[in-house]
Amino acid sequence: MALIELKVPDIGDTSDAAVIEILFKVGDTVKAEQSLITLESDKASMEVPAAQGGVVKEIKVKLGDKVSEGALIAVLEAADASASVPTATPAPSSKVGAAEPEPAQVVQAPVQAAELAEPVSGRVPPTAALPPAEPPAQPGHLPHASPSVRLFARELGVPLGSVQGSGPKGRIKHSDVQAFVKAALAKGPATGAVPTGSTADGEGLSLLPWPKVDFAKYGPIERKPLSRIQKISGANLHRNWVRIPHVTNNEEADITELEALRVKLNEEHAKTGPKFTMLAFLIKACAVALRKFPQFNASLDGDDLVLKQYVHIGFAADTPNGLVVPVIRDADTKGLSQLATETAALALKAREGKLSPADMQGGTFSISSLGGFGGTTFTPIINAPEVAILGVCRAAMKPMWNGSGFDPRLVIPLSLSYDHRVIDGASAARFNAFLATLLGDFRRALL
């Protein structure tokens, strides 16, 4: 019989990812692209599917294992023994005359789209000291919880092994973690020490409980589970909005000439070149602005500001499963044609759910464009650990005063959200005004 070894494929710069779910058992018949395990690290959560179908003969991982690229997941018996798959060279038998076993075929499984942005260093301190953690779960019996719940618990300092799950098969939900924290707060601090982030008199954030409503009482309803991307990105957005003091500066850029140039370039390269979108021009202009204003191309790490010598710009991509942010690396060194080609390729991978963790890591600044949908201004949420994000809405024709009369001009609104701990209002206004100047006369981007 032909045996196949399934191994962990290239998962970017992620290593020692924890196995948090095993989705098959010995004797199961799995199909190609069927998910086998779920991995989670501090940077990403991903499912590893089978690259080839077959019957599971051995499982080489267990819950809680830390695995990296090349780690063996399972051994399958090929569904079609005659399938043409590269085989490894068999090791010589140590016994003379003994029958040599068939060599195992090595197949590296692809990884599904990663769903977590890079985390901010540190975590949210609990508002009261939690009780001492109960003994951790026994090896092989990790608490059953989704990646977003695990992240939520880590941020609050909650030991998942101490939380009683109320979901199917004891699965721990967000509400279970919240209930655990409420119970801990009701008991008061475990010691006389004042926890970090609290005050001696107990003054702090006091919120009413989330309303519990029987919606079906008022009419027909339908329940639809959030996608994995929505759940995990939602937890990240919540953290970023709560922990970063957001301020938004709004500006307008006259892109009348720029739009004419874009249309002309597309006409000239209709058959031979990439399609030039406004996003490519925005990325190029932002790259130039980030070089001029390096504090926008930085991250806050404790009491230090990390100024990056590279410019990697992420752009929000809308997909059927939720929002993802692929990253264009070294955007300041690339021309418009290359930027247009790379953004189109990454957007396609995002829609097909084929982005790798490496495609979404290392960003220094992000752009969220709603130009295809409408709107005038909005407040985009900063993608931590970055310190700024640019929001762009649909361009519109407006009457602009030329000194003697009004001319119809195409104007695009720019909404720049920034971390007020790092950037002050004057710096943000200068950055946004400079960006508008570049878009108004793109020749300045060449200087």
N, C-alpha and C positions, 0 to 999 in steps of 0.2 A: 504494500500500500504506500502511496505517496503522502508524506507528511510535510506540513507547511509550518514554519515558524513565523508568527506575527510579532513584530517588534515596534517599539515606540519610534515614530519618525522624527524628522527635524521639527522641533517646537520652538524655534527662534532661540533667544538667549535664555529661555526658561530651563532651569535644571532642578532636580530634586522635587518634582511636582508630586503632590500626594494623590494616591488613588482613593477617591471618595465614593465611587460607585462601581460595582461590577455588574454588568447587565446581562450576563450569560452564565451558564453552568456546564459542567462536563456532561457530554451526551447531547447537548443542544446542536441543532443544525442552524448555522448562521449563514446569512447571505452577504454578498459583497456590498459594502457601504453600510451594513448594519452596525450600529454603535456597540462597542464592546465594553469600554470603561470610560469613566469621567475622571479627568485629572484637574487638580486645582493647585495653584501656587499663589504667592502674594501678588502676582501680576496678571494672571489669566486663569480662566476656566475653559476647558475644552473637552470635547468628546472625541475619542479615537475610534473610528470605524474599521471594520474588516476590509482589507484590500481584495480579498478573495473569499469565496464561500467554502464551506466544508463542515465537517462534524468535529466538535470540540473533544479532543482526547485528553489534554492536560491544561490546567490554568496555572500560570507561573507567577501570578501576582496575588496579593491579598489586600484587603482594606487597610489603609494606613501606610502601605509601602511607599517609599520615596523613589521615583523612577526618573530617568533622564533619557535622552535620545539613545536608541540602540538596545534599551532594556527589553527583555523577552516578556511578551504578554501571555501568549498561549500557543499551543501546538494543535493544529487542525489536521484531520484527514481530508485530503482534497476530495471535493465532490466529483471531480472528473480527473481521474488519475492520469489521463492522457494529455492533460493541459500542459502547454509548453511554458514552463516557468524555469528560470535559471536555478540550478541546484548547486549546493555547496559540495566541495570535494570531500568524500567520505574519509573518516579517520581509519587507519589500518587496524584490523582486529588484533587484540592482544593474545588471542588463543589460536593456535595453529589448527586449521581445518574448521574453525567455527564459522558459521554463516554470518556474513556481514550484513548489518541492518541497512535498510535504505536510507540514504542521507535525507535530512530534513531540508525542505525548500524554504529559503528565507524571503519573506515578503514584508515590506515595510508599509504599515498602514498609513493612509493620509489622515490629516487632522481636520476636524470641522472648524468653522469660524470661531476665533477666540472672542470673548465677550466682555473682558474687563480692561479698562484703561489703567495706566500705571497708578499705583496708590500713592497717597501723600504719606510722608514719613510721620510716624507717631500715630496715636489713636485718640479718640475722644475719651476723656476720663469720666468715669461714672460720677454722678452727683452725690452719691453716698457710698461708703465702703461696703462692698458686697461680702456676704458671709464666706467663711473659708470654703474653698472648693472641695466637693466630695471626691473620693478616689476616682481617678480617670477610668474611662471605659476600658475593658479588657482588650488586649490586642485581638484584632479581627472583628471587633464589635464597636466600631466608631459610631458616634451619634449620627443618626440618619437625618441629614439636613441638606438643603440646596446651597450652592455657593454663595448666593446673596444673603442667606440667613447666617452662614458662617462668618461672612465679612461683617455683618451687622453685629453679631455677638463679639467679634474681636474688637470692634470699635468701642463697644460698651464695656469691655473687660469681663464678659460673661463666660464662664466655663461651660461649654455645651454639654459636657458629661454630667452636669448637675441639673440640666433642664429636662423636664418631662414633656415629651412630644405629644401633641393632641391630633396630629394628622394621621393619614392611613399608615398602618404598620409602625406606629410610633414616630412618624416623621415630625421633626421639630419645625414649627412655623415661626414667622416674625412675631405673631401674637404671643407665642409661648415664651420667647425671649423677653418681650415686654412685660409679661406677667411675672417672670422671674425677677426682673429689676424692680417692679412695683412691690413685690413681696419683700425684697431686700431693703428697699427704702422704708417700708412700713416698720421693719424691725429696728431701723436706726443703725448707726455705725457700729461695726463689730468692736472697735476700740475707741479710746477717747481722742485719737488723733483726728485732725480735720483733714478730709480727703482733698487731694489736689483739685482745684477748680471750685471748691466750696468756700463759704465764709463761716466764721465762727458762730454767727447768730442763725445759721441755717438759711439765710436769704439766698434765693436762687431762682431758677426757671421753674415755674409752677404752671402746668398745663392741665386743662380738663381732659378727661378720658375721651378717646375717639368714640363718636356716637355709634351706637349699634341700632340699626334700623332693619325692620323686616320689609324690604322693598316690595316683595310679592303681595303684601297687603294692599298696595295701591294700584296694582295692575300687573300685566304679564312682564316677566323679566327673562333674561338669558345670561347665564354665567359663562365667561370665557377666560380661561387661565392666561395670565401674562406669559409672553414668550421668555425664554431664558435670557435673551439680550435685554428685554425690557426690565426684568427683575433685577439684573445685576447693574445695568446702567442706571436704573432708578435709585438704587442704593448709593451709587457714586455721586449722582447729581444731588441727592439729598445731603450727603456729607459736604460736598463742595459749597452748596448754597448756605448751609448752616455755619461752616467753619471759615469761609472767606468773606471778608467785608466787601461786597460788590458795590461798585459805583459805575454808572454808564454815561459815556460822553457821546452825544449825537452830533453828526456832521453831515453835510451834503457835498457831493462831488459832481461837477459838470463833466459828463462823459460823452458829450455830443461827438467830438472828434474821435475819441477812442472807439466808440461804437461803429463809426464809419470805417475806421481802420480794420476793426474786427470783421465786418461784413466783407470788406475788400479782400482781406487775407483768405477768407473762406471761399470766395469766388475764385481766387487764383490757385488755391490748393484743393479744389473740390475733388479732383481725381487722384492726386499724388500725395497729399499731405494729411495731417490730422485736422480734426475740426477744432477751430479755435473758439473756446467758450470764454465768457467773462471771468470765470473762475481762474483760468490760467493767468490772465492779466492781474487779477487781484492777488494771487499768490506771488507773482513777480514783484508787484508794488510793495506788498507787505514785507517781502524779503529785504528789499532796499531800505524800507523804513526801520526794520529791526536792526540792521547794521548801523543806522544812524542813531537809534535810541536803544542801546544794549540792555537797559534795565527792563525792557519789555520782552527780552529774549533770555529770561532768567527764571530761577526757582528759589523759593524761600526754604531754607533748611535750618531749622532752629533759629539761631541769631545770625546766621550767615546768609548772604545772597549769592547764589551760584550763578555766575555769568557764563553763558555757554558760547564757545567759539565757533559753533556750527549753527545753521538755521534749518531746522526740520519743521515743516508746516503741515499740520493736520487739517483735513476738511471733513465736515460732517456729511455723511452719506445716508440718505433715507433708503431703507430696505424693507421688504415685506415683514421682517421679523423685528424691526426696530432700528434705532440709530446707531451707527458705528462711525469711527473716526480713523480712516487710513491716513498714513503720513507720507508726504513727499520729502525725501531726504536731500539735504544740501540744495535747497531751492534757490539760494542766492547765486549758485554757480551755473544754473541751467537756463537755457533760452526758452522762449515761448513755445516753440515746436515741441521740445522735450517735455515741458510742463503739461502741455495739452495732451500729449500721448500718454504720459504717466497717470494723469488724473482720470482719463477715460478708462484706462486699464484697471486701475484700482476701484473705480466706481462699479465696473462690470463684475469684478471679483466680489465686491461687497454685496451686490444684488444676488449673486449666485451662492452666497454663503461660503466663499472659498478663501476669505482673508486669513492669513496666518498670524500668530501673535506678533511676529517681527514686523508685519505690515502696519501694526497699530501702536508701535512702541517708539519712544525716543523723541516725541514731538516737543517743540519749544514754544509753539504758538498755534492757535486754531482759528479757522474761519467757518462760520455757519451761515450758509447762503439760503435765503428763502425767496430768491429772485424769481423762481419759477412758480411761486404760489401767491405772492402778493404781500400786502402789509406795508407799513411806512417805517416804523421803528420798533425795536423790541430789546429786551435785556437778556442776551445770551449768558448762560452759566459757564463760568471759567472751568476749564478742563484741568483740574489739579494733576500734577504739581506745577502747571504753568501759571503765569500771573496775569494773563490777558487773553481775550478772545474778541474777534471781530465778527459782528453780525451784519449781514447785508440783506436789504429788502429789494423789492422790484423797482426798477428805474421808471420814471414817469416824466412826461413833458411838462415843463413849467415856464412861466414868463419870467425872464431874467433881465434886470435893468442893465443897459449897456452904457449909460451916461447920458443918453438923449432919448431913449425909448426902450421898449420891451422886446426881447427876442425870444422865440421858442427854443428852449434848450432841454436836452435829456439829462435828468438829474437822478443820481442814485444815492439813497440814504445809507450812512455808515453808523453803526451802533457799536462802540468800543467799550466792553466791560473790562474793568481792571481791578486788581487787588490793591485796596487802599493802604495796606500795610507796607507795600513796596513802591507804589506809584501815587503821586499826588495829582490833584486836578489839573494843575498847570501843565505838567508833563503829558498827561493824557490828551489835553486839548492840542498841544503842539504836535504830538504824534498823529492825531486824527487829521489835523489841518495839513500836515506834510503829506499824508497819504492822499488826501483829496487833491492836493497840488499835483502829485505824480499822475493820478488818474486823469486829471484835467489836461495835462500835457505830458504824454508818456515818454517823450524824448528825454525828460529829466531823469527817468529811470536808468538811462544809459550813462549818466555822469558818474 
